[in-house]
Amino acid sequence: MYNLIIKDILVQKKSLLFALGYCFFLVFAFQSLEGVTPIAASTVVVYFLIQNSFAYEDKNKSEIIINSLPISRKEIVLAKYLSIFVYIGLAIVAYMIATLTVKVVRVPVKVEFPDLKDVTITLLLVSLMNSIYMPIIFRIGYLKAKIFNMVMFLLFFFIPMGVASLYENPKYSAGISDITGIISSFSDWQIAALLAAISLMLLFFSYSISLGIYKNREF
Amino acid sequence: MENILEVTRLKKSFKDFTLKDISFALPRGYIMGFIGPNGAGKSTTIKLIMNLLKKDGGQIKVFDKDHIKYEKEIKNRIGFVYDENHFYEELTTREMKSVIAPFYESWDDKTFDRYMKHFKLSTNKKIKELSKGMKMKYSLAMALSHNPELLIMDEPTSGLDPIVRSELLDILGDLIQDENKSVFFSTHITSDLDKVADFVTFIHDGSIILSATKDDILDNYGIVKGGMDLLNDQTQKVFIGIRKNNYGFEGLVDDRKKARNLFRDNIVIDKPSLEDIMVYTVRGDQHV
């Protein structure tokens, strides 16, 4: 199964470079935004790498080969889900390389390093996204799922913006500050653990659905 | 004789095609050619054996074991080659090898290197840079490097030039010198079978028309030629397929002796080629 994860990375060698370039770009492009750059960079990179890994398989119809190898469909599905964590790691490393480089060569821009909050929010966002679209890809294949994935990806950008604008609306701001008040009464670690637990539950639930789908998939 | 591959009453329905209760068996140590026209059900059968498609009924046994219950174990001992190359085009032949190799318990790099050398394939070329013939040879090297006991190939010779094709067939012949191994391959090019097949299974429109040793088939089937006056509703029944023109008829029978008894010395019986058998069977009754 680990071979499958390594395979996905090997196939995407070039995309990793692209991801790194993208992180550099975001460091500069998101100068005016506070506190979102690490999350945005990692989430997009993970989204990109996972989509890309499915795209490569689709392009070469390599699922036919993979499913002819001595490996169970369960392992194939599980590998894709586990690779999410690998990609989060890679995305954070890529982002760190970008920020450190900017810092070391003393480019006069503001840089933000990812902290625990960033990592867990990234995990939550990525888990939520993948939990929804992975079963769809396993069901109808990458190409047909593509449009749906694009729409969902955009929603992930607009929904937080919508929430932010609610915050500015006096009608809701009281309620929202109540919620933020409750949240801030917990320690960072408690919140991180809660978000991580929610993420894992989402992924596990989604994995079970994907497995049911993929076991009956025909090629 | 132990069967390495045994298909019994295999069923699969699609919207526009049905595989109807097909059965055949391949003993260990032999090559079986699986022939039939395009769309006859060859790829469907192979995909069912590999569990890429889910069967609706029947049984498939490989190495005397159920192909789904023991899927992983079986696939460890099978080599596969498909008509199209489904490897990652961007990778080099060596990179792709390192992707596939770890999946097999008994992968042998020495065997792989030997085949690559034998086929004159470069290890640092990207797969997309290989010609069709080279891709086929590469697929074969990949399929054989874990020392499989059963090699399953779907249309491996289609689209290849005659030289590569004959090279490929030679390798199959070499492979079964080791009497432990078998090859099951589909093709619509009947001359491939004339050269290497021990057994021939002929599928048409989702049904098995015949499955027997090539020698039996060629000994029993016959092309019968004679004058039109010999044909009536009764005698016409012995023919699987028949072609008529103003001067006479030419037809395929599956029992030469019967035809001889029926028509006595009024006919000429020729040995058919596998192509004759395929064409007459598929086209049936035809008038020129």
Interface residues (C-beta under 8 A of the other chain):
Chain A: N3 I6 K7 L10 V11 K14 Y56 K59 N60 K61 S62 I64 I65 N67 S68 L69 P70 I71 S72 N216 E218 F219
Chain B: K47 M50 N51 L52 L53 K54 E71 K72 E73 I74 K75 N76 F80 Y82 E84 H86 F87 Y88 E89 E90 L91 E95 S98 V99 I100 P102 F103 Y104 E105
